[in-house]
């Protein structure tokens, strides 16, 4: 397998095998396809399938939830049952089939709502959940030999760039192809087909390339022999006899009705009583669920391991089993993960829907054409890439010198909450400025008037198209929303501020979950972290989107989208002291020695540990590693921890 040269500046001249390059290409295509779909899904739902702006936002955010929920079963299948290779092939094929269904559903004359939603959720979301937790680890498994450590570091760097290249091209180019195909010489009725079809073809080619590399792969069918989920779940049930154990079990069980109701309310008839009742019920359940999990796991001394017995009633002693202390330490990071992820990633989810709605009613014109409002998502990417070295080389050292000690994980998290709150402040200010700006409509437009469906008026007037290309439109495309006379490029500010928050929050949470968890259950805790990062917050946003339907009408001039930003700001303001209390009250043990870590000393362990997690999508380490005791690869360099939430999400 001939090696491929890498950037000497970043890898010291290390080489990576061709089989690893094929895996990198798979990640590039998967992220390209995913963000092509996610970046324009809301627009298609509101322009072609007849959904209102509010429900289109709810479905888009719940799609993100579905993609993350698949990570846990995908990781378990790859780690324990089928091996990573087969899981990638199977779920990659499902992904390809789903993306082609999606593309076909957008063709003129088809416009099948059922086919579109089936392709999105049963195909793309399910496929993403299977690929996310396996592809990065499978790539790392391929690197062996004398220079394996150096080559793995190079692999993670390239993996990071594949994520970003795929995402940036999708968000900057393909979403505009979908919404303004005329700018690219494509018939206006085929923009979404070309965009989604390109993603589907790219994904199909990459799965084929991945299969062609099969003879050269190693560890294709390697599986872990240690069961982790079963003893953990049995321990929760057995320990529920205690008051705190009952509260914990109730918290975990409530995840099921919360997600079920979140999906139901997103797809219920828009504005119906049923949708509102389901959304309110989901919110109430989430409040109880998050409170139970946070309180119960502050102290896990109540957990008892469930013994196993043979046919004769004798207790079995399993050599590779998880000890009672391991199970207790598995749950010790849950309170911080629940609180911090809820606070920050609720704000982060604003980029998936409310920010897009706002962007699409601002001035998107460039020359004689328009760009897509999704383009401004790359502001998050660029902020991360540009400011990671600035934070590491200047900002963190400056404040460390100022206070006479290193910046603690809690300080980083609180700093991330601050940037998230500032992003909401910026978005709110821009929304007030947008509503106060003039409307770029035809001369005959009267601001106080709108159609029965909430549109501003006809798009084509005297041969000129006045409508935003990504705001809601009537099914015929004849009526739509006019843009406000304020540049959409100003939305780079809130997107960029969220990116600064990502630098400080998500890598710390991945590292926290890793450094304070026993080696046998690291993959389980990372999977749980992914769920509370990428599944729970978007589901909560979907719930609030339904409850606050009137705040996000088709015409934002008649609504109050800033209400979502107010909720996010309140979460940051209230969540910060709650986080600080939870972090101080958590009973933490050192996973290596079993000794209790007093007070906030856990912070020094997290801050000084040299184990790093390779980023947002290194949440793709969910499946663990069956090639050694360390599921995340303990020799990944410290600099990998600086990868962002967007990158963690894109990787994983």
C-alpha positions as CSV (number, residue, x, y, z in Angstrom):
1,X,0.0,0.0,0.0
2,X,2.0,3.0,-1.2
3,X,2.3,5.9,1.3
4,X,1.1,9.4,0.5
5,X,3.3,12.3,1.5
6,X,1.8,14.8,4.0
7,X,2.5,18.4,4.9
8,X,6.0,18.3,6.5
9,X,5.2,21.5,8.5
10,X,2.4,19.7,10.4
11,X,3.6,16.1,10.5
12,X,7.3,16.1,10.3
13,X,7.2,14.4,6.9
14,X,5.1,11.5,8.1
15,X,3.4,9.4,5.4
16,X,-0.1,7.9,5.5
17,X,-1.1,4.8,3.6
18,X,-3.4,5.0,0.5
19,X,-6.1,3.0,2.3
20,X,-6.3,5.8,4.8
21,X,-6.6,8.4,2.0
22,X,-9.7,6.5,0.8
23,X,-11.3,6.8,4.2
24,X,-10.5,10.5,4.3
25,X,-12.3,10.9,0.9
26,X,-15.3,9.1,2.4
27,X,-15.4,11.7,5.2
28,X,-15.1,14.6,2.8
29,X,-18.0,13.3,0.7
30,X,-20.2,12.5,3.7
31,X,-19.8,16.0,5.2
32,X,-20.3,17.6,1.8
33,X,-23.5,15.7,1.2
34,X,-24.8,16.2,4.8
35,X,-24.3,20.0,4.8
36,X,-25.7,20.4,1.3
37,X,-28.9,18.9,2.6
38,X,-29.0,20.5,6.1
39,X,-28.0,23.9,4.7
40,X,-31.0,24.1,2.4
41,X,-33.5,21.7,3.9
42,X,-35.5,24.5,5.7
43,X,-35.7,26.4,2.4
44,X,-37.0,23.4,0.4
45,X,-39.6,22.6,3.1
46,X,-41.0,26.1,3.1
47,X,-40.7,26.8,-0.6
48,X,-41.7,23.5,-2.2
49,X,-43.5,21.3,0.3
50,X,-45.9,23.9,1.7
51,X,-44.6,24.0,5.3
52,X,-44.7,27.4,7.1
53,X,-41.4,28.9,8.2
54,X,-42.0,27.8,11.8
55,X,-42.7,24.1,11.1
56,X,-39.9,24.0,8.5
57,X,-37.5,25.2,11.2
58,X,-38.8,22.6,13.6
59,X,-38.3,19.7,11.1
60,X,-34.8,20.9,10.2
61,X,-33.7,21.0,13.9
62,X,-35.3,17.6,14.6
63,X,-33.3,16.2,11.6
64,X,-30.2,17.1,13.5
65,X,-31.6,15.3,16.5
66,X,-32.2,12.2,14.4
67,X,-28.7,12.2,13.0
68,X,-27.1,12.3,16.5
69,X,-29.5,9.8,18.1
70,X,-28.1,7.2,15.6
71,X,-24.6,7.6,16.9
72,X,-25.1,5.4,20.0
73,X,-26.5,2.3,18.1
74,X,-24.1,2.9,15.3
75,X,-21.1,2.9,17.7
76,X,-22.4,-0.2,19.5
77,X,-22.9,-2.1,16.2
78,X,-19.4,-1.2,15.0
79,X,-17.7,-1.9,18.3
80,X,-19.5,-5.1,19.5
81,X,-21.3,-6.8,16.7
82,X,-20.5,-6.2,13.0
83,X,-17.1,-4.4,13.1
84,X,-16.5,-0.9,11.8
85,X,-16.0,-1.9,8.1
86,X,-19.4,-3.6,7.7
87,X,-21.2,-0.8,9.6
88,X,-19.7,1.9,7.3
89,X,-20.6,-0.1,4.2
90,X,-24.2,-0.9,5.3
91,X,-25.0,2.6,6.7
92,X,-23.1,4.3,3.8
93,X,-25.3,2.4,1.4
94,X,-28.4,3.5,3.3
95,X,-27.1,7.1,3.2
96,X,-26.6,6.9,-0.6
97,X,-30.1,5.5,-1.1
98,X,-31.7,8.1,1.1
99,X,-29.9,11.0,-0.6
100,X,-30.9,9.8,-4.0
101,X,-34.6,9.5,-2.8
102,X,-34.2,13.1,-1.6
103,X,-32.9,14.3,-4.9
104,X,-35.7,12.5,-6.9
105,X,-38.3,13.9,-4.6
106,X,-37.3,17.5,-5.7
107,X,-37.9,16.9,-9.4
108,X,-40.7,18.9,-11.0
109,X,-43.8,16.7,-11.2
110,X,-42.7,14.6,-8.3
111,X,-42.6,16.9,-5.2
112,X,-43.2,14.0,-3.0
113,X,-43.3,15.0,0.7
114,X,-43.3,11.4,1.8
115,X,-40.3,10.5,-0.4
116,X,-38.4,13.6,0.8
117,X,-38.9,12.9,4.5
118,X,-38.2,9.2,4.1
119,X,-34.9,10.0,2.3
120,X,-34.0,12.6,4.9
121,X,-34.8,10.7,8.1
122,X,-34.7,7.0,7.2
123,X,-31.8,7.4,4.8
124,X,-29.5,10.4,5.5
125,X,-30.1,10.7,9.3
126,X,-29.9,6.9,9.8
127,X,-26.8,6.6,7.6
128,X,-25.1,9.5,9.3
129,X,-25.6,7.8,12.7
130,X,-23.9,4.7,11.5
131,X,-21.0,6.4,9.8
132,X,-20.2,9.1,12.4
133,X,-19.0,6.9,15.2
134,X,-17.0,4.5,13.0
135,X,-15.2,6.1,10.1
136,X,-12.6,8.2,12.0
137,X,-11.7,5.2,14.3
138,X,-11.5,2.9,11.3
139,X,-9.1,5.2,9.6
140,X,-6.9,5.4,12.8
141,X,-7.0,1.6,13.0
142,X,-5.4,1.3,9.6
143,X,-2.2,3.0,10.8
144,X,0.4,0.6,12.2
145,X,4.1,0.4,12.5
146,X,7.1,2.3,13.8
147,X,5.8,5.8,13.0
148,X,2.1,5.1,13.9
149,X,1.9,7.8,16.5
150,X,3.1,10.5,14.1
151,X,1.0,9.2,11.2
152,X,-2.1,9.1,13.4
153,X,-1.5,12.8,14.3
154,X,-1.2,13.5,10.6
155,X,-4.4,11.5,9.9
156,X,-6.4,13.5,12.5
157,X,-5.2,16.8,11.0
158,X,-6.2,15.7,7.5
159,X,-9.5,14.4,8.8
160,X,-10.2,17.8,10.3
161,X,-9.6,19.5,7.0
162,X,-11.8,17.0,5.1
163,X,-14.6,18.0,7.4
164,X,-14.1,21.7,6.9
165,X,-13.6,21.5,3.1
166,X,-16.8,19.5,2.7
167,X,-18.8,21.8,4.9
168,X,-17.6,25.0,3.4
169,X,-18.1,23.9,-0.2
170,X,-21.6,22.7,0.7
171,X,-22.7,25.8,2.6
172,X,-21.0,28.4,0.4
173,X,-21.8,26.9,-3.0
174,X,-24.3,24.0,-3.0
175,X,-27.0,25.8,-1.0
176,X,-26.9,28.7,-3.5
177,X,-27.1,26.2,-6.3
178,X,-30.3,24.9,-4.6
179,X,-31.9,28.3,-4.1
180,X,-30.6,30.3,-7.0
181,X,-29.8,27.9,-9.8
182,X,-30.0,30.6,-12.4
183,X,-26.7,32.0,-11.2
184,X,-25.1,28.8,-12.2
185,X,-26.8,28.4,-15.6
186,X,-29.3,25.8,-14.2
187,X,-33.1,25.9,-14.8
188,X,-34.8,27.4,-11.8
189,X,-36.9,24.2,-11.4
190,X,-33.9,22.0,-11.0
191,X,-31.7,23.7,-8.4
192,X,-32.5,21.4,-5.5
193,X,-32.3,18.4,-7.7
194,X,-28.8,19.3,-8.9
195,X,-27.7,20.2,-5.4
196,X,-29.0,17.1,-3.7
197,X,-28.1,14.9,-6.7
198,X,-24.5,16.2,-6.5
199,X,-24.3,15.2,-2.9
200,X,-25.9,11.8,-3.6
201,X,-23.5,11.1,-6.5
202,X,-20.5,12.2,-4.4
203,X,-21.6,9.9,-1.6
204,X,-22.2,7.0,-3.9
205,X,-18.8,7.4,-5.6
206,X,-17.1,7.5,-2.1
207,X,-18.8,4.4,-0.8
208,X,-17.7,2.6,-4.0
209,X,-14.1,3.9,-3.6
210,X,-14.2,2.7,0.1
211,X,-15.3,-0.8,-1.1
212,X,-12.6,-0.9,-3.7
213,X,-10.0,-0.4,-1.0
214,X,-11.4,-3.4,1.0
215,X,-8.5,-5.8,0.2
216,X,-6.0,-3.4,1.7
217,X,-7.8,-2.7,5.0
218,X,-6.8,-4.2,8.3
219,X,-8.9,-4.8,11.4
220,X,-12.0,-4.9,9.2
221,X,-14.0,-7.2,11.4
222,X,-12.4,-6.6,14.8
223,X,-14.9,-6.4,17.6
224,X,-14.7,-5.8,21.4
225,X,-15.2,-8.7,23.6
226,X,-16.2,-6.6,26.7
227,X,-19.8,-5.8,27.2
228,X,-20.4,-2.3,28.6
229,X,-24.0,-1.2,28.0
230,X,-25.6,-4.3,29.5
231,X,-23.9,-4.1,33.0
232,X,-24.4,-0.4,33.1
233,X,-28.2,-0.7,32.4
234,X,-28.6,-3.6,34.8
235,X,-26.9,-1.5,37.5
236,X,-29.2,1.4,37.0
237,X,-32.3,-0.9,37.3
238,X,-31.0,-2.7,40.4
239,X,-30.0,0.6,42.1
240,X,-33.3,2.2,41.5
241,X,-34.5,0.8,44.8
242,X,-32.7,3.8,46.5
243,X,-34.4,7.2,46.3
244,X,-31.6,8.7,44.3
245,X,-31.4,5.7,42.1
246,X,-35.1,6.0,41.3
247,X,-34.7,9.6,40.3
248,X,-31.7,8.7,38.0
249,X,-33.6,5.9,36.3
250,X,-36.6,8.2,35.8
251,X,-34.3,10.7,34.2
252,X,-32.9,8.2,31.7
253,X,-36.3,6.7,31.0
254,X,-37.8,10.1,30.3
255,X,-35.4,10.5,27.3
256,X,-37.7,8.2,25.4
257,X,-41.0,10.2,25.7
258,X,-39.1,13.4,25.3
259,X,-37.7,12.4,21.9
260,X,-40.9,10.8,20.8
261,X,-43.0,13.9,21.6
262,X,-40.3,16.1,20.0
263,X,-40.7,14.3,16.7
264,X,-44.5,14.1,16.9
265,X,-44.9,17.8,17.5
266,X,-42.6,18.7,14.7
267,X,-44.7,16.8,12.2
268,X,-48.1,17.5,13.6
269,X,-50.4,19.8,11.7
270,X,-48.9,23.3,12.0
271,X,-50.8,25.5,14.5
272,X,-52.9,22.6,15.7
273,X,-53.8,22.1,19.3
274,X,-52.2,18.6,19.2
275,X,-48.9,20.1,18.1
276,X,-49.0,22.7,20.9
277,X,-49.9,20.1,23.6
278,X,-47.2,17.7,22.4
279,X,-44.6,20.5,22.4
280,X,-45.6,21.7,25.9
281,X,-45.5,18.1,27.2
282,X,-42.1,17.6,25.7
283,X,-40.8,20.7,27.3
284,X,-42.2,19.7,30.7
285,X,-40.7,16.3,30.4
286,X,-37.3,17.7,29.4
287,X,-37.3,20.0,32.5
288,X,-37.9,17.0,34.8
289,X,-35.5,14.8,32.9
290,X,-32.6,17.2,32.9
291,X,-33.1,18.0,36.6
292,X,-33.3,14.4,37.6
293,X,-30.1,13.5,35.7
294,X,-28.2,16.4,37.1
295,X,-29.2,15.9,40.7
296,X,-29.0,12.1,40.8
297,X,-25.5,11.8,39.4
298,X,-23.9,14.5,41.6
299,X,-23.1,11.6,43.9
300,X,-23.1,8.1,42.5
301,X,-22.4,6.2,45.7
302,X,-25.9,4.7,45.5
303,X,-25.1,2.6,42.4
304,X,-24.8,-1.1,42.9
305,X,-23.5,-3.6,40.3
306,X,-26.0,-6.3,39.4
307,X,-24.3,-9.7,39.9
308,X,-24.5,-12.4,37.2
309,X,-25.3,-16.0,38.0
310,X,-24.8,-19.3,36.2
311,X,-27.5,-22.0,35.7
312,X,-26.9,-23.4,39.2
313,X,-27.3,-20.1,41.0
314,X,-23.6,-19.5,41.6
315,X,-22.4,-16.0,41.0
316,X,-20.1,-15.6,38.0
317,X,-16.8,-13.8,38.1
318,X,-16.2,-12.2,34.8
319,X,-12.6,-11.3,34.1
320,X,-13.3,-8.5,31.6
321,X,-16.4,-7.2,33.3
322,X,-16.9,-3.6,34.6
323,X,-16.5,-3.1,38.3
324,X,-19.0,-1.3,40.5
325,X,-16.6,1.6,41.0
326,X,-16.2,1.8,37.2
327,X,-19.9,2.1,36.8
328,X,-20.1,4.8,39.4
329,X,-17.3,6.8,37.7
330,X,-19.0,6.3,34.3
331,X,-21.8,8.6,35.5
332,X,-19.8,11.1,37.4
333,X,-19.4,13.5,34.5
334,X,-23.1,13.5,33.6
335,X,-24.2,16.6,35.6
336,X,-21.6,18.9,34.0
337,X,-22.2,17.4,30.5
338,X,-26.0,17.9,30.8
339,X,-25.9,21.5,32.1
340,X,-23.1,22.8,29.9
341,X,-24.3,21.1,26.7
342,X,-27.9,22.3,27.2
343,X,-26.8,25.9,27.8
344,X,-24.3,26.3,24.9
345,X,-25.7,24.0,22.3
346,X,-29.2,25.5,22.6
347,X,-27.6,28.7,21.5
348,X,-25.6,26.8,18.8
349,X,-28.8,25.5,17.3
350,X,-29.9,29.0,16.5
351,X,-27.5,28.7,13.5
352,X,-29.6,25.8,12.1
353,X,-32.9,27.7,11.9
354,X,-33.6,31.1,13.4
355,X,-30.3,32.6,12.1
356,X,-31.2,31.3,8.6
357,X,-34.7,32.7,8.7
358,X,-33.3,36.1,9.7
359,X,-30.5,36.0,7.1
360,X,-33.0,35.2,4.3
361,X,-35.0,38.3,4.9
362,X,-31.9,40.5,4.7
363,X,-30.3,41.8,1.5
364,X,-28.6,38.8,-0.2
365,X,-28.0,40.5,-3.5
366,X,-24.6,40.3,-5.2
367,X,-24.7,42.0,-8.6
368,X,-27.7,40.7,-10.5
369,X,-28.0,37.6,-8.4
370,X,-28.5,36.4,-4.9
371,X,-26.6,34.2,-2.5
372,X,-28.1,31.7,0.0
373,X,-28.6,32.7,3.6
374,X,-26.7,29.5,4.5
375,X,-23.5,31.0,3.3
376,X,-23.1,32.9,6.5
377,X,-22.7,29.6,8.4
378,X,-19.1,29.6,7.1
379,X,-18.5,32.6,9.5
380,X,-18.6,30.0,12.3
381,X,-16.0,27.9,10.5
382,X,-13.7,30.8,9.7
383,X,-13.9,32.1,13.3
384,X,-12.7,28.8,14.6
385,X,-9.9,28.4,12.1
386,X,-8.7,31.9,12.6
387,X,-9.0,32.2,16.3
388,X,-7.8,28.8,17.6
389,X,-4.2,29.9,17.2
390,X,-5.0,33.4,18.6
391,X,-6.6,31.9,21.7
392,X,-3.8,29.4,22.2
393,X,-0.9,31.7,21.6
394,X,-2.1,35.0,23.0
395,X,-5.5,35.2,24.8
396,X,-5.1,32.1,27.1
397,X,-1.4,33.0,28.0
398,X,-2.4,36.6,28.6
399,X,-5.1,35.8,31.1
400,X,-2.9,33.1,32.7
401,X,-0.2,35.6,33.4
402,X,-2.9,38.1,34.7
403,X,-4.2,35.6,37.3
404,X,-1.0,33.8,38.0
405,X,-2.3,30.4,36.9
406,X,-3.5,28.5,33.8
407,X,-7.0,29.1,32.5
408,X,-9.2,26.5,34.0
409,X,-11.8,24.4,32.1
410,X,-14.6,26.2,34.0
411,X,-13.2,29.6,33.0
412,X,-13.2,28.4,29.4
413,X,-16.8,27.1,29.6
414,X,-18.0,30.3,31.2
415,X,-16.2,32.3,28.5
416,X,-17.9,30.2,25.9
417,X,-21.3,30.9,27.4
418,X,-20.4,34.6,27.3
419,X,-19.6,34.5,23.6
420,X,-22.9,32.5,22.9
421,X,-24.8,35.2,24.8
422,X,-23.0,37.9,22.8
423,X,-24.0,36.2,19.6
424,X,-27.6,36.3,20.7
425,X,-27.3,40.0,21.6
426,X,-25.8,40.7,18.1
427,X,-28.6,38.7,16.4
428,X,-31.2,40.6,18.4
429,X,-29.7,44.0,17.5
430,X,-29.5,43.0,13.8
431,X,-33.2,41.8,13.9
432,X,-34.3,45.2,15.3
433,X,-32.2,46.9,12.7
434,X,-33.6,44.7,9.9
435,X,-37.2,45.4,10.9
436,X,-36.5,49.1,11.0
437,X,-34.9,49.1,7.5
438,X,-36.9,49.6,4.4
439,X,-38.3,46.7,2.4
440,X,-36.8,46.1,-1.0
441,X,-40.1,45.4,-2.7
442,X,-41.8,46.7,-5.9
443,X,-42.9,50.3,-6.0
444,X,-46.5,49.2,-5.4
445,X,-45.7,47.3,-2.2
446,X,-47.6,48.4,1.0
447,X,-45.8,47.2,4.2
448,X,-49.0,46.8,6.1
449,X,-50.5,44.3,3.6
450,X,-49.7,40.7,3.0
451,X,-51.4,37.7,1.4
452,X,-53.6,35.2,3.2
453,X,-50.7,32.8,3.5
454,X,-48.5,35.4,5.1
455,X,-46.5,36.3,2.0
456,X,-45.6,39.9,1.0
457,X,-46.8,39.7,-2.6
458,X,-45.9,38.6,-6.1
459,X,-42.3,37.8,-6.8
460,X,-42.2,38.9,-10.5
461,X,-43.2,42.5,-11.0
462,X,-42.5,44.2,-14.3
463,X,-40.1,41.5,-15.2
464,X,-38.0,41.8,-12.0
465,X,-37.8,39.2,-9.2
466,X,-38.1,40.9,-5.8
467,X,-38.4,37.8,-3.6
468,X,-35.6,36.4,-1.4
469,X,-34.4,33.1,-2.9
470,X,-34.3,31.3,0.5
471,X,-37.3,32.8,2.4
472,X,-40.7,31.0,2.3
473,X,-42.6,31.0,-1.0
474,X,-46.0,29.8,-2.1
475,X,-46.1,26.3,-3.7
476,X,-46.3,27.8,-7.1
477,X,-43.4,30.1,-6.4
478,X,-45.4,33.2,-7.5
479,X,-45.6,34.8,-4.1
480,X,-42.9,35.2,-1.5
481,X,-41.0,37.4,0.9
482,X,-39.2,40.6,0.0
483,X,-35.7,41.4,1.5
484,X,-35.0,44.2,4.0
485,X,-32.6,46.9,3.0
486,X,-29.8,45.7,5.3
487,X,-26.8,43.6,4.3
488,X,-27.1,39.9,5.1
489,X,-23.3,39.8,5.5
490,X,-23.8,41.4,8.9
491,X,-25.0,37.9,10.0
492,X,-21.3,36.9,9.9
493,X,-21.1,38.6,13.3
494,X,-23.5,36.3,15.3
495,X,-22.3,33.2,13.4
496,X,-18.7,34.1,14.2
497,X,-19.4,34.8,17.9
498,X,-20.9,31.3,18.2
499,X,-17.7,30.0,16.6
500,X,-15.6,31.7,19.3
501,X,-17.8,30.1,21.9
502,X,-17.3,26.7,20.3
503,X,-13.5,27.0,20.7
504,X,-14.0,27.3,24.5
505,X,-16.8,24.9,25.2
506,X,-17.1,21.7,23.2
507,X,-13.5,20.5,23.2
508,X,-13.4,21.1,26.9
509,X,-16.5,18.9,27.4
510,X,-15.1,16.1,25.2
511,X,-11.9,16.3,27.2
512,X,-13.7,16.4,30.5
513,X,-15.8,13.3,29.6
514,X,-12.6,11.5,28.5
515,X,-10.2,12.4,31.4
516,X,-12.7,11.5,34.2
517,X,-14.1,8.3,32.8
518,X,-12.8,4.7,33.2
519,X,-11.1,3.3,30.1
520,X,-13.7,0.6,29.6
521,X,-16.6,3.0,29.4
522,X,-15.1,6.0,27.6
523,X,-16.9,5.3,24.4
524,X,-20.3,5.0,26.2
525,X,-19.8,8.4,27.9
526,X,-18.7,10.0,24.7
527,X,-21.9,8.7,23.0
528,X,-24.0,10.1,25.8
529,X,-22.1,13.4,25.5
530,X,-22.9,13.5,21.8
531,X,-26.6,12.9,22.5
532,X,-26.7,15.8,25.0
533,X,-24.7,17.9,22.6
534,X,-26.4,17.3,19.2
535,X,-29.7,15.6,19.9
536,X,-31.3,17.1,23.1
537,X,-30.7,20.9,22.3
538,X,-32.0,20.8,18.7
539,X,-35.1,18.9,20.0
540,X,-35.6,21.6,22.6
541,X,-35.3,24.3,20.0
542,X,-37.9,22.4,17.8
543,X,-40.2,22.3,20.8
544,X,-39.9,26.0,21.4
545,X,-40.3,26.6,17.7
546,X,-43.8,25.0,17.8
547,X,-44.7,26.8,21.1
548,X,-43.6,30.1,19.7
549,X,-45.1,29.6,16.2
550,X,-46.4,33.1,15.9
551,X,-42.9,34.5,16.6
552,X,-41.6,33.0,13.4
553,X,-44.2,33.5,10.6
554,X,-43.3,33.5,6.9
555,X,-42.9,37.3,7.1
556,X,-40.6,38.0,10.0
557,X,-41.7,41.7,10.0
558,X,-45.0,40.4,11.5
559,X,-43.2,38.2,14.1
560,X,-40.7,38.3,16.9
561,X,-37.8,35.9,16.1
562,X,-35.8,37.7,18.8
563,X,-37.8,35.7,21.4
564,X,-35.6,32.7,20.6
565,X,-32.5,34.8,21.3
566,X,-34.0,36.0,24.6
567,X,-34.5,32.4,25.7
568,X,-30.9,31.6,24.7
569,X,-29.7,34.6,26.7
570,X,-31.7,33.6,29.7
571,X,-30.2,30.1,29.5
572,X,-26.7,31.6,29.4
573,X,-27.4,33.9,32.4
574,X,-29.1,31.3,34.5
575,X,-27.0,28.4,33.3
576,X,-23.7,29.9,34.2
577,X,-24.2,29.9,38.1
578,X,-26.0,26.5,37.8
579,X,-23.0,25.1,36.0
580,X,-20.6,26.5,38.6
581,X,-22.7,25.0,41.5
582,X,-23.0,21.6,39.7
583,X,-19.2,21.5,38.9
584,X,-18.4,22.2,42.6
585,X,-21.0,19.8,44.0
586,X,-20.1,16.9,41.7
587,X,-18.4,13.9,43.5
588,X,-15.5,13.1,41.3
589,X,-13.0,10.2,41.5
590,X,-9.7,9.8,39.7
591,X,-10.4,6.9,37.2
592,X,-6.8,5.7,37.4
593,X,-6.4,5.6,41.2
594,X,-10.0,5.6,42.5
595,X,-9.2,8.3,44.9
596,X,-11.7,11.2,45.5
597,X,-10.8,14.5,43.8
598,X,-11.6,17.2,46.3
599,X,-13.5,20.4,45.3
600,X,-12.5,21.8,41.9
601,X,-9.3,19.7,41.7
602,X,-10.8,17.8,38.8
603,X,-10.2,20.9,36.7
604,X,-6.4,20.6,37.1
605,X,-6.7,17.0,36.1
606,X,-8.6,17.9,33.0
607,X,-6.4,20.9,32.2
608,X,-3.1,19.0,32.6
609,X,-4.0,15.7,31.1
610,X,-2.2,15.2,27.8
611,X,-5.0,13.1,26.4
612,X,-6.7,15.1,23.6
613,X,-9.9,14.6,21.7
614,X,-9.9,15.3,18.0
615,X,-12.9,17.4,17.7
616,X,-16.6,17.9,17.1
617,X,-17.1,15.4,14.7
618,X,-13.9,13.8,17.3
619,X,-17.2,12.8,18.8
620,X,-17.0,10.2,16.1
621,X,-15.0,8.2,18.7
622,X,-18.3,7.0,20.0
623,X,-17.5,3.4,19.0
624,X,-14.3,3.3,21.1
625,X,-11.4,1.4,19.9
626,X,-11.1,-2.4,19.8
627,X,-7.4,-2.4,19.1
628,X,-6.5,-1.4,22.7
629,X,-7.7,-0.2,26.0
630,X,-8.0,3.4,25.0
631,X,-11.1,4.0,22.8
632,X,-10.0,7.5,21.8
633,X,-6.4,7.0,21.0
634,X,-4.3,8.1,24.0
635,X,-1.5,9.3,21.8
636,X,-3.4,12.0,20.0
637,X,-1.5,15.2,20.5
638,X,-2.7,18.0,22.8
639,X,-3.4,20.3,19.9
640,X,-6.3,18.1,18.7
641,X,-8.4,19.2,21.7
642,X,-8.8,22.7,20.1
643,X,-11.1,21.4,17.4
644,X,-14.5,23.0,17.6
645,X,-18.1,21.8,18.1
646,X,-18.9,22.3,14.4
647,X,-15.9,20.1,13.6
648,X,-16.9,17.6,16.3
649,X,-20.3,17.5,14.8
650,X,-18.9,17.3,11.3
651,X,-16.5,14.5,12.3
652,X,-19.0,12.7,14.5
